Every structure is written in structure tokens, then in C-alpha cells.
Amino acid sequence: MRVLLVGSGGREHALAWKLAQAPTLTDLHAAPGSPGIARFGECHPIRAEDYEGQLALAHSLGVDLVVVGPEAPLVGGLVDVLRPAGIAAFGPSAAAAAIEGSKSFAKEVLVAAGVPTAEPLSIARPPCVVKADGLAAGKGVHVCRSQDELDTALRAVTSLGGGFVVEELLEGPEVSIFAVCDGQDAVPLVPAQDYKRAFDGDAGPNTGGMGSYAPVPGLEPDVAEELVDTIHRPVLAELAERGAPFIGLLFAGLMLTADGPRVLEFNCRFGDPETQSVLPLLEGDLLEALAAAAAGELAGVELGAMPGAAVTVVLAASRYPEAGDRGATITGVDEAEAAGALVFHAGTALQGDRLVTNGGRILGVTGLGATVSAARAAAYGAADLIAFEGVRRREDVALAAADGRTFSVSGA
């Protein structure tokens, strides 16, 4: 099977790494790709948002499947260009991707589907959560416990030029539940937890994600299946009823409250950096599952989880998320990989034979182990070997889970 992977970040690098293991893969191409992805396939300098360019590339390569990684081209309608041209694609149409592209649309779908979620508020008053209605690269959510925080949040979301929504502030741990979907059914993957805030102790602004780990202690496979049955499948039915069947990866961000799980958000694609922790634990043929979903034929497909745990630590630019970094030499990646880690390129480039920084989140370092504690030690030990000017990371990724904290789900 010949595959075109759209995107260039750490999530796409993890997808390329996993897809390259598929027995049926004959050729892997990526557009635009990255230095990390180039180890698994040929990269083409076409932007993810260049829909006609992606279509022409898919035709010229004669691909059997296009896998779209980032949210922007999905929300923007890349799949709506590919499918009518006879090209199979794993990813939702623009109408279905609105589950991420519009917070107000997502809330409407959740209410109609009877899925538990945070209550919308008609008046912005702390404590509350303010969310930009459209895409904001994971940085459009503001938790407001004081009037000053609320004022700052309102300035931030209105500066984006779109609308916003205000919701009740829920309390509890957050988890990410991925499910591969074919428009009707869903196959869950191992649950993960990510770290959105910039600094230790969940301080600072929201980011695209500073680390993740999987599995989440206490969320066993039967619990994940129950959550998908309670949350994903009713949403799939509602979207299909609206004439917008969801084909792709439906990612629910949940908060485990004392009253049961509540949906905080939906994403229409694999999460980043959760994918870097989930895919190394995936047991089964990911390419087969994605192709089956794209064809609307998920029945009989199973994706299990291997024993053990994975922890991903993001190495970011010094000023991220306010600004990224360009051109600083990166050293130690080979040494980290030799130590047994997986190093996924999130924002890198090549200048001659030098690997350099090229973004906000630069690398994701994933350690594997029999336990979360062992995987965490492996991830941080490997991350210690990598250096670039201004490198910054959180030091508390998976710390609570490594110390034995177990999450429970009630009311699902």
C-alpha cells in the first residue's frame, strides 16, 4: 500500500514511525514532512494547507491512502478535495471536523447526543473557562479563577478575531481518549494524559502540550471501551444524522469529575504529544485500521495495547508558547536514541548536515518501560542527552502516575 502522510510535526513523525512497521506498506511519502519523517519515507515540499498541491501529489504518486495529521487542513476541507477525486483519505470532512473547528458547534452536538459536558454560561464571571471558538493550536483555552484572569482571557480570545464560549469550571484529572472511526463505529486506543501548561505544577499559559504518558492508571481497556460507548458513539450517530459522518480519529478530552466523566473538547485528529506515547504501545496493524476506517469497514478490526508504559517529554524553545526558535544547533539526538528512546521531531530543520531548531516545540523524547516510573526514568534520562540553546522542559511529566496515583471513572 502506498501512503501519503500530510503534516510535519511530532505527531506525524510518530505516525510515520508506526506506519513504516505495517506489513502492507510499500511506499511512504510525506508532505511537507520533516528530517525525522525523512528516515521512513520521501518528503515533498508541499504545505499541508495547499489542498490542490496535495491533490496533485496524491495523483502523481498513485497513493492508496492519504493520512491527514494536522487539524487546520482537516477543518479547512482537504478531505473534501481528496475524496471526490477518488482518493481514499483517513480524516473527516470539513463538516465533521467542525467538532474541533467550532467549540459552539461541538457543544450543540454534545447536547443533542446526550453526552455529558461542561455547562455553558451566559455570563462571563469567575470561576469559569473561556475558549476561543475556532482553532488556536491548543492555546485557546483559559481557566479563569479571578477577574484579572478573566479580563486577560477575554482580551486574548477576542484578539483572535473569532467568537468565544464560556463554560463552567470543572475540577478533576484530564485524560485523552482516542478512537479510530469509520463514520459509524469506533475502535478505542489506549488512554493517555497530556500536560498542557507551560511550566511545572500546571502553571503558566496553555501550550500545544509539554508531555504525555500512557496508559493512564485505573483506565483499563474495558473502561476505555465504556467511555467510547458513552461519548464517541453517540457523537458519531449525531454527526451521521446531520449528514456529516465522521471518518478519522475522534479525540475526546475528558475531565474525570466527582460526578463522572465530562467532555471538555473534541479534536478531529490524533493528539500531539499523546500520539507519541500511544502509538509505541499499539498492538496491531495501524495502517490496516486506518485504511479500513477510510473505507467505512472497521468491523472486525482490533487494536490492542502492549504491556508496559510510555512517557513523552517535550523539549521546547525558551520562549514557547509566546515564540519559537530558528537555527540553533541540536545535539545529542543520536545518543538519546542509542540509549533506547524514541525521539520525534516536532520543530526541526536541516541546515547542511546540521539539525537545527525550527519551531516552538522542538522534539518529543519518548521512553518505554515496564511501568510508568521506568518509562519516565528512560524519557528524562534520554532527554538529558539532548541540547540546544534555550532548551526548556517540564520536570513533572507523569510524576503523579509514577508515584502510584490511580484515576477512577464513576458515572460513565
C-alpha positions in Angstrom: 0.0 0.0 0.0 1.3 3.4 -1.0 0.6 6.1 1.7 0.8 9.9 1.7 1.1 11.4 5.2 0.2 15.1 5.4 2.0 17.1 8.1 5.4 17.8 9.6 5.2 17.7 13.4 5.9 15.3 16.2 2.5 13.6 15.8 3.2 13.0 12.1 6.7 11.7 12.8 5.1 9.2 15.3 2.6 8.2 12.7 5.3 7.7 10.1 7.3 5.5 12.5 4.3 3.3 13.2 3.0 3.1 9.6 6.5 2.1 8.5 6.1 -1.1 10.5 3.0 -2.2 8.6 3.5 -5.4 6.5 1.3 -4.0 3.6 3.2 -0.7 3.3 5.2 -0.4 0.1 5.9 3.3 -0.1 5.6 6.1 2.4 5.5 9.7 1.3 5.0 12.9 3.4 4.2 16.5 2.6 5.8 18.5 3.8 7.5 16.1 6.2 10.5 16.7 8.4 14.1 15.5 9.0 12.7 12.8 11.3 10.0 11.6 8.9 12.5 11.5 6.0 14.0 8.4 7.7 10.9 6.5 6.9 9.8 7.9 3.5 10.2 10.5 0.8 9.3 14.1 1.8 7.8 16.6 -0.6 7.9 20.4 -0.1 4.1 21.0 -0.2 2.3 22.7 2.6 -0.4 20.9 4.4 -2.8 23.8 3.7 -2.1 23.6 -0.1 -5.1 21.5 -1.0 -4.6 21.5 -4.7 -0.9 20.8 -4.3 -1.7 17.8 -2.0 -4.3 16.5 -4.5 -1.8 16.8 -7.4 0.8 15.0 -5.4 -1.5 12.2 -4.4 -2.5 11.7 -8.0 1.1 11.8 -9.3 2.2 9.2 -6.7 -0.8 7.0 -7.2 -1.3 6.6 -3.5 -3.8 4.2 -2.0 -4.4 6.2 1.2 -3.8 9.8 2.4 -3.5 10.2 6.2 -4.0 13.8 7.3 -2.3 14.7 10.5 -2.9 18.3 11.5 -6.3 19.9 12.3 -6.0 23.0 10.1 -6.2 21.2 6.8 -9.0 18.9 8.1 -11.1 21.9 9.3 -10.3 23.7 6.1 -11.6 20.9 3.9 -8.6 19.0 2.5 -10.5 15.7 2.6 -13.4 17.3 0.7 -10.9 17.9 -2.1 -9.4 14.4 -2.0 -12.4 12.1 -1.7 -14.4 13.4 -4.7 -11.3 12.9 -6.8 -11.3 9.2 -5.9 -8.5 9.3 -3.3 -9.1 7.4 -0.1 -8.4 9.6 3.0 -8.2 9.0 6.7 -9.6 12.1 8.2 -13.0 13.8 8.5 -14.7 16.2 6.0 -14.8 19.8 6.9 -18.4 19.4 8.1 -17.4 16.7 10.5 -14.1 18.4 11.5 -16.2 21.3 12.8 -16.4 19.2 16.0 -12.9 20.7 16.6 -13.1 23.8 14.4 -16.0 25.3 16.3 -16.5 25.0 20.1 -20.1 26.2 19.8 -20.9 23.5 17.2 -19.2 20.9 19.3 -21.4 21.9 22.3 -24.5 21.8 20.2 -23.6 18.3 19.0 -22.8 17.1 22.6 -26.1 18.4 23.9 -28.1 16.8 21.1 -26.3 13.5 21.5 -26.9 13.5 25.3 -23.2 13.4 26.1 -22.2 14.8 29.5 -20.1 18.0 29.1 -19.4 21.3 30.9 -22.4 23.6 31.2 -22.3 26.7 29.1 -22.6 30.0 30.9 -24.5 33.0 29.6 -22.4 35.5 31.6 -18.6 35.5 31.9 -17.9 35.5 35.6 -15.1 33.8 37.5 -14.7 30.9 38.2 -15.2 29.9 34.6 -13.4 28.7 31.4 -13.2 30.9 28.3 -12.5 29.2 25.0 -11.8 30.6 21.6 -14.5 29.2 19.3 -12.1 28.4 16.4 -8.7 26.7 16.1 -6.0 28.1 18.3 -3.2 25.4 18.2 -4.1 24.2 21.7 -3.7 27.7 23.2 -7.2 29.0 23.1 -8.5 27.7 26.5 -8.2 30.0 29.5 -9.0 28.9 33.1 -10.3 31.9 35.0 -10.4 31.8 38.8 -10.2 35.6 39.2 -11.4 38.7 37.5 -7.9 39.6 36.4 -7.6 36.1 34.7 -11.0 36.6 33.1 -10.1 40.0 31.7 -6.8 38.6 30.3 -8.7 35.7 28.8 -11.3 37.9 27.1 -8.6 40.1 25.6 -6.7 37.0 24.3 -9.7 35.3 22.7 -11.1 38.5 21.1 -7.7 39.3 19.6 -8.0 36.1 17.6 -10.9 37.7 15.7 -13.5 35.0 16.2 -16.1 34.2 18.7 -15.7 32.5 22.1 -17.6 30.4 24.5 -17.8 30.5 28.3 -18.3 27.3 30.4 -18.4 26.2 34.0 -15.1 25.4 35.6 -14.9 21.6 36.3 -12.4 20.0 38.6 -10.6 16.7 38.2 -7.9 15.0 36.2 -7.9 15.2 32.5 -7.5 12.3 30.1 -7.4 11.8 26.3 -9.4 9.1 24.7 -8.6 8.3 21.0 -10.9 6.3 18.8 -10.4 5.3 15.1 -13.8 5.9 13.5 -15.4 4.8 10.1 -18.5 7.1 10.3 -20.5 4.6 12.4 -18.3 2.6 14.7 -15.2 3.3 16.8 -12.2 1.4 17.9 -10.6 2.8 21.1 -6.8 3.2 21.6 -5.0 3.2 24.9 -5.9 6.2 27.1 -3.3 8.9 27.7 -2.8 12.0 29.7 -1.1 15.2 28.5 0.4 18.3 30.1 -1.0 21.4 28.5 0.5 24.2 30.8 3.9 25.6 30.0 5.5 25.1 33.5 5.7 22.6 36.3 2.7 22.3 38.6 0.4 23.2 35.7 1.5 26.8 35.9 1.7 29.3 33.1 -0.1 29.6 29.7 -1.7 26.7 27.8 0.5 25.2 25.1 0.1 22.6 22.4 1.3 20.1 25.0 4.5 19.7 27.0 4.4 16.0 27.6 2.2 12.9 27.9 2.1 9.4 29.1 0.1 6.2 28.5 -1.6 4.2 29.8 -3.5 6.1 32.5 -3.5 4.0 35.7 -7.1 2.9 36.5 -8.4 3.3 33.0 -8.2 -0.3 31.8 -9.3 -1.4 28.3 -12.8 -2.2 29.5 -13.1 1.3 31.0 -11.9 2.9 27.7 -14.4 0.9 25.8 -17.2 2.0 28.1 -16.1 5.7 27.7 -16.1 5.3 23.9 -19.6 3.8 24.1 -20.8 6.7 26.3 -19.1 9.5 24.5 -17.8 8.8 21.0 -20.5 6.5 19.6 -23.4 8.9 20.4 -21.5 11.7 18.8 -20.8 9.6 15.7 -24.5 8.9 15.4 -25.4 12.5 15.8 -22.9 13.6 13.1 -24.2 10.9 10.8 -27.7 12.1 11.4 -26.7 15.6 10.3 -25.2 14.2 7.1 -21.6 14.7 8.3 -20.3 11.1 9.1 -17.0 11.3 11.0 -14.3 9.2 9.4 -10.9 9.6 11.1 -9.5 9.9 14.6 -12.0 11.3 17.1 -10.2 12.5 20.2 -12.2 13.3 23.3 -10.5 15.4 26.0 -12.3 14.4 29.2 -12.3 15.6 32.8 -12.9 12.9 35.4 -15.1 14.8 37.9 -16.7 13.5 41.1 -19.9 13.2 39.1 -18.4 11.2 36.3 -16.6 12.0 33.0 -17.4 15.3 31.3 -16.2 16.2 27.8 -14.0 19.3 27.7 -13.3 19.3 24.0 -13.2 17.2 20.9 -10.4 17.1 18.4 -10.7 15.7 14.9 -7.2 14.2 14.7 -4.5 12.4 16.6 -3.4 14.4 19.6 0.1 15.9 20.0 2.1 14.8 22.1 -0.3 12.0 23.2 0.3 10.2 19.9 4.0 9.9 20.7 3.0 7.9 23.9 0.1 6.0 22.5 1.5 4.6 19.3 4.5 2.9 20.8 2.1 0.8 22.9 -0.2 0.0 20.0 -0.6 -3.7 19.3 -1.9 -4.4 15.8 -1.6 -3.0 12.3 -2.3 0.7 12.4 -2.3 1.1 8.6 -4.8 -1.7 8.2 -7.1 0.0 10.7 -6.8 3.5 9.1 -7.5 2.1 5.6 -10.5 0.1 6.9 -11.9 3.2 8.6 -11.4 5.3 5.4 -13.3 2.6 3.5 -16.1 2.5 6.1 -15.3 -1.1 7.1 -14.0 -1.1 10.7 -16.0 -4.2 11.6 -13.6 -6.9 12.9 -10.6 -4.6 13.3 -8.9 -4.8 16.7 -6.2 -2.6 18.1 -4.8 -3.7 21.4 -2.2 -2.4 23.8 1.1 -4.0 24.6 2.2 -4.3 28.2 4.2 -1.5 29.7 4.1 2.3 29.6 5.4 5.2 27.5 6.3 8.7 28.7 7.0 11.6 26.3 8.8 14.7 27.4 8.7 17.7 25.1 11.8 19.8 24.6 10.7 23.3 23.7 12.2 26.7 22.8 12.9 29.0 25.7 10.0 31.4 25.0 7.4 28.9 23.9 4.4 29.3 23.6 5.0 33.0 23.0 7.6 32.5 20.4 9.6 29.7 18.8 13.3 29.4 17.8 15.0 29.0 14.5 18.5 27.9 13.6 20.0 26.7 16.9 22.1 23.6 16.5 20.6 20.5 18.2 23.0 17.8 19.6 22.5 14.5 21.3 19.6 13.0 19.4 21.7 10.0 18.2 22.9 9.4 21.8 19.3 9.6 23.1 18.2 7.0 20.5 21.2 4.8 21.3 20.0 4.9 24.9 16.7 3.3 23.8 14.5 6.4 23.5 12.3 7.3 20.6 13.0 10.9 19.5 10.2 12.5 17.5 10.9 15.7 15.5 8.3 18.4 16.2 10.0 21.5 15.0 13.4 20.8 13.4 15.1 21.5 10.0 18.4 20.7 8.3 21.0 23.3 7.5 23.5 21.4 5.5 24.3 18.4 7.8 23.2 20.3 11.0 20.0 19.5 12.7 18.6 22.9 13.9 15.5 24.2 15.8 12.6 25.3 13.7 9.5 26.0 15.9 8.2 26.2 19.4 8.1 22.5 20.4 11.3 21.1 19.0 11.5 17.4 20.0 9.4 14.8 21.8 11.5 12.3 23.7 9.6 9.0 24.5 10.8 6.5 27.0 9.4 3.0 27.3 9.4 0.8 30.4 7.5 -1.9 32.2 5.9 0.7 34.4 5.2 4.4 34.2 8.1 5.0 36.6 10.5 3.1 34.5 9.3 4.8 31.3 9.6 8.2 32.9 13.2 7.5 34.0 14.0 6.4 30.5 12.5 9.5 28.9 14.2 12.0 31.2 17.5 10.1 31.0 17.4 10.4 27.2 16.3 14.0 27.3 19.3 14.9 29.4 21.5 13.9 26.4 19.9 16.4 24.0 20.9 20.0 24.0 20.2 23.2 22.1 20.3 26.9 23.1 17.5 27.8 25.4 16.1 24.2 25.7 13.2 24.0 28.2 11.1 21.2 29.5 8.7 20.3 32.3 10.1 18.2 35.0 6.8 16.7 36.3 5.5 14.8 33.3 3.9 11.5 34.6 5.2 12.2 38.1 1.9 11.6 39.9 1.3 8.3 37.9 4.9 7.2 38.6 4.2 7.8 42.3 1.2 5.4 42.2 -1.7 7.7 41.8 -4.6 5.9 40.2 -7.6 7.6 38.5 -11.1 6.2 38.7 -14.1 6.7 36.5 -17.6 6.9 38.0 -20.9 7.7 36.5 -19.8 6.7 33.0 
